[in-house]
Amino acid sequence: MKTIDEINREFETIGVRGITPALVEQLLEMMESERSRLEKKLVKSRGLAEKYQSEAKTIEPGLRALQDDLERAFGTKKINIYLLHKKSGGSTYIKGRCWWNGKQREVQIGSIRAVLTRINQMIADGAIDYLQPVDDLGLTWEQLRGQQPLVRAIREIGKIKFRKYLIRQLLLEYPSHENESDRVKETPAELDSEQLVAADMNIQDDTSGNNWYEQWGKENL
């Protein structure tokens, strides 16, 4: 870049008037100052951009998980429930197994007799329109799982129970400002019959989960 003296000599050579050496020096100083300001601002903006990009990468997984919970809790996302028949506390119950929040969960649906009684009531109420009332409440697990309409109805009950649990868990995660004493508390009996139990093994990926379910699905349903 030319010096101020060089610029002034050029102006004198062609007879430029009205632009004094002082004005040229002042303009140069002002522009240099503005360039320095913009360079600092650019460095700062780039630093902020990198910071916010890093924050965005951190936020994205949480946002996806929140969206998944919203869709599961309020019925817009399909909930896959896999049925099995197992002993719990000395009695045998139908349970529903699914994945949520990176872990295997089980929801207790009820004994075969209790579940069939519930299905008959749902049929009477019009909540189920693809089944006739079940006359034999003493069906075995082998007999029951061979009737796909019944299996479908039991899965629907399992989904409702899972959604109820999920909403209760989300209420704990996103509490309102109401007093602790005003919150709805579950009785021990409710916890025993409807609590979901997380398995010890975390999910590694969807494929491993699907393979696992395929294996026990052949054995249990």
Salt bridges, closest charged atoms under 4 A:
GLU10 OE2 - LYS2 NZ 2.27
GLU32 OE1 - ARG35 NH2 2.60
GLU34 OE2 - ARG37 NH2 2.76
ASP68 OD2 - ARG72 NE 2.80
ASP68 OD1 - LYS77 NZ 2.14
GLU106 OE2 - LYS86 NZ 3.18
GLU106 OE2 - ARG97 NH2 2.39
GLU142 OE1 - ARG145 NH2 3.11
GLU156 OE2 - LYS159 NZ 3.46
GLU180 OE1 - ARG183 NH1 3.52
GLU186 OE2 - ARG168 NE 2.57
GLU194 OE2 - LYS161 NZ 3.49
GLU194 OE1 - LYS164 NZ 2.85
